[in-house]
Amino acid sequence: MIIGAGVSASAGIPTADGIMNEIQTTYKNKYERLKPKEYAEHMKVITPVQRKELINRFINNAKLNPAHLYMSSIINAVKKNYLRKL
């Protein structure tokens, strides 16, 4: 199943740009020193623990939307062999 960033964004989880902006503001000292350009470089600015906390904060505040419910229904149908392929 292929989904786009819009599913997460509509649930309140920011896109890569939003996460980069959050890192720039929350970890300003580290950001200013390293001046990352790409998403992966932004993620390297913070520790693994800080990354997990950042992502978990977004996930914990996310709201389910219809796309999530449809995906769940499709996955359950595959698990119950109502559908053979996804």
RABELJO-V930538 format. One record per backbone hydrogen bond with DSSP energy under -1.0 kcal/mol. NH is the residue of the N-H (numbers start at 0). CO is the residue of the C=O. If there is no record, write none. Layout:
nh=NH co=CO
nh=NH co=CO
This chain:
nh=6 co=3
nh=8 co=4
nh=9 co=5
nh=11 co=8
nh=12 co=7
nh=18 co=14
nh=19 co=15
nh=20 co=16
nh=21 co=17
nh=22 co=18
nh=23 co=19
nh=24 co=20
nh=25 co=21
nh=26 co=22
nh=30 co=26
nh=31 co=27
nh=32 co=28
nh=33 co=29
nh=34 co=30
nh=41 co=37
nh=42 co=38
nh=43 co=39
nh=44 co=41
nh=50 co=46
nh=51 co=47
nh=52 co=48
nh=53 co=49
nh=54 co=50
nh=55 co=51
nh=56 co=52
nh=57 co=53
nh=58 co=54
nh=59 co=55
nh=60 co=56
nh=61 co=58
nh=62 co=10
nh=68 co=64
nh=69 co=65
nh=70 co=66
nh=71 co=67
nh=72 co=68
nh=73 co=69
nh=74 co=70
nh=75 co=71
nh=76 co=72
nh=77 co=73
nh=78 co=74
nh=79 co=75
nh=80 co=77
nh=81 co=76
nh=82 co=76
